[in-house]
Amino acid sequence: MRLIVFLGLFLPIMLSGLSVYFFKINTKVLKLLVAFSGAYLISLIFNELVPQIYYAVDHIQHEHDASCAHGHHHHSTHHVIGLLILSGFFLQLILDYLTKGVEHGHLEHHHESHHNHTANVMSISLWPLMIGLCLHSFLEGMPLAREFDSVELQNKLLIGIIVHNIPISIVLATLMLHNNIKRPKAIIFLLIFALSAPAGALFTNLLGAHFIADADMFFKYTMAVVVGIFLHISTTILFESDQNHRFNFIKFIVMVAGALAALIHF
């Protein structure tokens, strides 16, 4: 794992989380940042990650076997990729029950009455929340265990994770602040969360290097699971309606900008 990958996974979480203790967070800006990240992720999924996975799988299979029997195995591998993407989608659905939607930028719970609508910062059960977030982050970091076929693609995935993690860490720190979690304890929990993705990358690198016979295919499989997780998060973000289902032009522009940002080549 490159140093830049570790710093990209670690520093944004710590800095954005700690910022809550020094600056007042505007919830409208936070929601726009979440919308941008959701659009970035879904654009990255369909324009970069999914095509790259299937292309790489085809390339690996052609290298392994060019016989007639290869066609059946090739077809089966494509099905495995599809099932892993679907598994990642439903795995994130399970994690949502632990995190209460913090990955989607959920900060408030709503009380409705016949006369008004109010929203408050929700109370949290810290340990289930941390378990869910750390598992989520651990899985996200797994595909970054080694160099991609394209450094550009790895950088895009890293940026996607960074953009996605910034609002998560802000929401997490805000929830701990409003639930009277003492600052030293909150910093420790932020530190654990920040180290979860690098831990996922290091763990996967260890498995691929010492315990998995076909490391290249193994990394493609981990990427497929992460694509499923991203697919759940991004669609949940993008399809959550504003209150009263009103069209939000600024949010729409931010989403378009997020989708286009994932297409920029650098």
N, C-alpha and C positions, 0 to 999 in steps of 0.2 A: 504494500500500500504506500503510495507516494505521500510525502509530507503535506503537499498541497491538499490532498484528499482528506487527510486527518484534520488539518486546520479548518477546511471548509465544512466538515461535519461537526466540529467541536466549537469553534469560536462564535459563529453566528447565534447558536443557541444560548451560550453564556452571555454574550453582549446584549442581545435583544431581551432575554429574560431579566437581566439585572437593570435594564433601562427602565423597567416598571417602577423601580424604587427611586428613580431620579426625575422621571418625566411623567406627566399625566397622559395616559393613552386615550386617544380619540377613537371611540368604538366605530364610528363611521369609516375612518381611515383604515382601521383594522379589518373591517368587513371588505373593503375594496382590495386590500392586500391579499386576503383569503381568496377573493374572486379571481384576482390575477394569477395566484398560484394554481388554482384549479384549472383555469384555461391553459396555463403553461403546461401542466402535467398531461392533460388530455391531448393537446397538440403533440407533445413529445411522444406519447404512447403510439398514436396512429401514424405519425410521420417519420418517426425514428426507431423507437424501441421494437415494436412488433415486426416491421420489415427486417430489421437487423437480426432479430432472433431467428426468423425463418430462413433468411439468407445464410446465416452462419451454420444453422443445422444442416441445410442442404449441402453446404461446402464440406462440413465434417463428414457427412455420410458418404459423399462422393470419394473422399479420401480413404475411408475405411473399406468400402466395398463397391465395386463397379459391376457386379454380377447381376443376373436376373433376379435373384432372391432379394437383392438390395431394395427393389421397388416396394416390396411389402413392408420391409423394415422401415424404409423411408416414410411410408404412409403412416405406420404406427407411431413413429417419432413425432410427426405433426400432430397426431391426436393427443400424445402425451403433453406437448406444449400447450395445446388448447385446454386440456384438463387442469394443468398447473395454473394457467391464467385464471380459470374459473375457481380453482381452489383458493388462490390469493384473494379473489373478490369476496368469497364467503368467509375466509379467515378474518378479513378486515371487518366484516359484518359482526363477527363474534367479538372482536376486540372493541368495537363500538359500545358494547354493553358494559365494558369495564371503564372506558374513557369518557362515556357520555357525550361523544361527539366533539371532544376537544380538538381532534385532528382537522375538523371542519371549521374551526374557529368559534365553536359554541362557547359562549361565556355566560349567557343569561338564561334563566328560565322564566316562563311567562305565567302570570296569573290573570285569568279572564273573568270578567263579571258582565252583568247586563249593561253596566254604565261606562266602564272604562277598561283599558288594557294596561297592565303594568308589567315591567320586567325588572328583575333583580339579578345580581351576580349569584350564581347557584352555589349552594353548599356542596362540599365534596367529601368523598371517602378517599383519603389520600393514597392508601396502599393499593386498592384496585386500580385507581387512576394511573399511578406510577407503573404498575405491572403492565397495564395495557399499552401505555405510551412507550415504555422501554422495549417491549416485544415488537411493537410497530417499528420503532427506530432500528432495532437490531436487524430485523428483516430487510429494511431499506438499505442498510449498509452492506449486506451480503454481496451484491453484484459488483461492488467497488473493491473487492479483494485483490484483483489483479488488473493489469492493463487490458483495455478493450482492443479489438481489432482496429478501432478508430479512437484516437485520443480525443478528437472532437466530440464524439458521442459520449465518452466518459465525462468530459467537461460539462456537456449539456445535462446529463443525468445528475451530476454533482450540483449544478446550479439549480435544477429542479428541486432537489432535496433541500437545498439551502433556503430557497424561496418558500418552500412548504413548511420548513421547520421554524422559520422566524415567527409567523403568527402563532404557531403551537406554543413556543416558549413564552411568548408574551401572554397568551391566555393562561398557561400553566402558572406563571409567576403572579398574574393578577388574581387568579383563584386562590393561591396560597396566601397572598396579601390580605384578601377580603375574608378569608377563613381563619385569620389570626395565627398563621404559621409563622413562628419566629424566623427572622432573617437568616441567621446561621444555618438553621435546619433547611430553610427554603433553598439556600445556595447549595447545600449538599445534594438536595434532590435535583436541582438543575444540573449539577455536575454529573450525577448518575445518568440523567437523561442524555446529556451531551456526549457521554462516553459510550452510549449504547450502540450507536451506528458504527463507530470505529471498532467496537468489540465484535459486531457482526461481521465486518470485513476481515478482521484478523482470524476469527473462528473459521470462516469459510475458506480462507487462504490455507489454514492448517489442514482442514479436511481435504482440500484439493491437492495439496502437496504430498500428503503422507498416507491418506486412507482411501482416496477415490481413484480408481483405475483410469477412468476417462474424465480427466479434469475439465477439458474444454466443454464437453456436453453438460457436465455438472453445473458449470457456471451459467450456461444458457438456461438450464432448468431453474436456477435460483432467480435469474432475471425474469423468467415467465411468472413466477410467484409474485415478484415485486410489481410487475405490470398489472396483475390482477388487483393488488392492493391499491395502486395508483388509480386504477380504473374506478374502483368503488369510491375513493375519496374525491376524485375530480368530478364524477357524475353527481355525487351527493351535493357538492358545493355548487355546481352549475345549475342544478335543477331545483334547488331549494328556492321557493318563491319568496319574494318580498311580501311584507304584510299587505293584505287585501289584493295580492296579485297585481300590483301596479308595476308598470314598466319603468325601470330605472335606467335612464339614458347613460349616466356617468358610469354605472356598474357595467353596462353593456360595452362601453368604450374600453374600460379597463380589461374586460374579458377578451375583447378582440386584440388588445395590445399584448396580453399574456399569450394568446395563441400565436401571434406573429413573432413574439420574442423567441419562442421555441424553434422557429424556422431560420433564425439568423445563424449564418455560418461564421465561425471565428477560429 
